[in-house]
């Protein structure tokens, strides 16, 4: 596992990387994290997936060790940065894994640059209803607040409250520190997701798609993907809550290999028939 920076427009984008860079290896995989968090969620996963392909996880601008954008971004802005990131690394076609917020970014990236994205794997899809969007607008999270003892206590207790089966206290600590590191603009990532018309945009994407539904807070939201992409491969993993990439990196890596290395089945056309 190595760590690097890439210059994308006026931003320095930090990323973690594992695996070979040979031209004859499997297609590179880019993993996009949820927010507020960072590429640290993929450390164990990259080490496993990187055994036979180049596996890369950038920090979304404003998170981890990447520069903060000068203004509040939309999902389209994050996706444009990811395309610039791929160009900076001189990558060709890639497979993309999007986890929660990263899934929305992956969808928009595939929509903007279909020639870049070969396959998509979405893990926990933030396909929110208008009612859910309204609740977020009333109480954005994480709310900007002074960095004091009360704030730290509140965020630590919140992080512990989401601790899932098999997730260690060290994992909670990593997530907590990533959240705190994002500072007063930690809410920008979730805000962008709640403003993004995910299902509408996903309906415009026709790359082969694998959807993994974990037993976390997006269990029901992820099921809504079926309404626009009935052709996708669906895998339910209710036994995992949060931190599944840390708890079960071998299983997730094998699922990724199976999805990305299998020739795609053509998606149905408007009549419902495969071409």
N, C-alpha and C positions, 0 to 999 in steps of 0.2 A: 504494500500500500504506500503510495507516494502522494504528496500534496503539491499543488501548483497554482499559478495565477495565469489568467488569459486577459488580454486587453480587449474590451468590447466597447466600441465607441469611446465614451469618456469614463467608463467604469472598469475597475479591476474585479474580475470574477474569479473567486477561489473555487478550486475543485479538488476532489479526491479521485484517485485512479488506481486501478489494479489490472494486471494482465498484459498479454503480448500486444505489440503494435504491428505485428507482421501483416503484410498485405494478404497472405494466404490463410489468416485466421478467420474465425467467424465474424460476422458484422459487429461493429461496436454497439454497445448498449449504453444509453444515457438514462440515469435514474434521477427523477425530480421529486424532491421531498415535499412534505406538507409544511404549513406555516401556522404559528410561528415555531420554526425549528431550523434545522440545517442538514447538510449532507451527512452529519454524524450518525443519522439513523441508519445509514446504509453501510457502515464500516464493516460489519461482519459479513453482510451480503456480498459486497464487492469482492472481498477476499475469496469467497467461494466461487462466485460467477467468473471472476478474473482468472480462473485456472485454465480456461480455454478460449477466452475472448477479452478484448479490451472493455473494461467496465468503468464508467465515468459517472461521478455524481457532483454536479456543480451546486454551489450555494446560490439560491435565488437572491438577486440584488436586494440589499437591505437586511439580509439574514446571514448567519454564520460569519465568515470572514470576507464576504463580498462587499463592495462599496454600496452605500445607500444611494438610490436614485435621488435626483434633486427635487422631484415632485412625486406626489402619490400616483403609482402606476395602475393601469388596468391589466387584465390578463393578456390583452393584445400586446402591451408593452413588454411584459415578462416573456412572452413567446418570441417577440422580435429579438430580445436579448439572447435567447437560447439559439436562435438561428445565427446570430453574430458569433456566439460562442463556438458553434460547430464550424463556422468558417475560419475562426481564429485557430482552431485545432486542425484545420485542413482535412476535415472528415467528409466522407461521401455519404452514402445512405446509412442510416442508423436505425436501430430498434429503440423504442422509448418506453420506459416504465414510469407511470405517474401515480404518486401516492397522495390521496386527498387533494390538497391545493395543486400539487404537481400534476394531477390528472387533468385539471382544467387547463393548465399551461400546455400540457402535451396535446390536448385536443386542438387548441387554437394554433399551436405550432404546426400540427399536421394539416390543419385547414389552410394556413397561410403558405405552407411549403410542402405540398404533397410529394414532391420529388425527393425530399430529404428523409421522410419517415417511411420505413418499410412496414413495420408492425407496431401496434400499440398494445400495451398491457396496462390496464387501469386497476388500481388496488384501492378500494374505498372511493366511490365517486360522489362528489358534492353536487348532486342533482337536486337542488333545493326547490321547494314550492314557493309561491308568492307569499304565503303566510309565514314561512320560515325566514324569507328575506326581510319581511316587515319586522319580525321580532329582532333580527340582527340590527336593523337600522335604529330601532328604539334603544338597543343596548349593545353597541359595538364591543367586540372582544378581540384581544385583551385591551381594556380601557386604559388610555394613557393616564399615568399617575406618578407622583414623585417616587423616586427610588429611595424608600425608607424601610424601616423594619416592618411596618404594617404591610407594605406592598410585598416585600419578600416573603413574609409569613403567608399571606393570602395566596400568592402564586405557588409556593411550595406545597401548601395544603391542597390546592387545586390539582397540581401535578400528581400528588399522591392519590388523590381521589380517582384519577383515571387509570391507576395502576392495574394492569390486567394479569391474568394467570401466567406464571412463568417469568414475569418481568421483574428484574432485580431492582434493588434500591439504587444501584449504580446507574442503571438505565434511566430511572426517574431523575437522578441527579444530572445526567447528561442533557436530558430534555429540558429540565428546569433552567440550567445554565444557558442553553441555546435560546430559550425564550427571553431570559433577562438580557442577554447580549443584544437582542434586537431593539431594546430601548423603547423610546416613546412612539416609534413608528411600527411596533410589532403588529399592530392591528391592520396595517396596509395590506398584508397578504390575505387574511380572511375577508377584508372588505372587498378586495378585487374579486374574490370568488363569489361572494354574495351578489355582486353586480353583474356577473357573467351569465348570459343565457345558455347554460351548458347543453341542455338537451337539444335546443334549436341548432346550436353549432355542431354538436356531434352528429346530427342527422345529415350534415353536409360533408362528413368525413367518411371515406370508403376504404381506408386501410384495414387489413385484417385486424380484428380486435379480440382481445381476451380480457374478461372482466372478473376480478377476484373480489368476493364479498366476505370481509372479515366481520366478526361479531362485535364491532365497535359502534360508535355513534352514527356511522353512515350506512348501517346495515339496510335500513329501509330506503334511504336515498339511492343507494347503489342499484336496488331492484328496478328503479324507474328507467334505467338505461334500456331495458328490454323493449320499451315502447317505441324507441327510435332505431335500435340496432338488434332486431331479433336474430340476426345472423351470427352474432358474436358467440364466442365460447365462454360459458359461464361456469365458474368454480366457486363453491361455497366453502368457507373455512370458519365456521362459527366458533370453533374451539380457540381461536386466536382473537385477542382484543387489540390493544395497542402494542407497538414494538414488535410486530410479527417478523420484520426483517432482521431484528436482533435475536429473537427467540428461535426462529426456524429458518435460518439463512439457507441451509441445504435444500429444504423443501421448496422455498421460493425460487432458488436458483434453478432447480430442476424443472419447475413449472415454466420458468422463463425460457429455458433451453427448448423444452418441448414446443412452446408456442412459436418461438422465433425460428427454429430450425425445421419446422414442418411446412411444406409448400402450402400456400394459402388456398382456401376454397373461395371461389368467386362469390361475392355478395349478391343477393337477389336483386333483380332490377325492379322497376316500378310495378310490374305486373305480378311480382312474387316469384318469377322463374329465374333460375340461374342462367346467365348468358352462355 
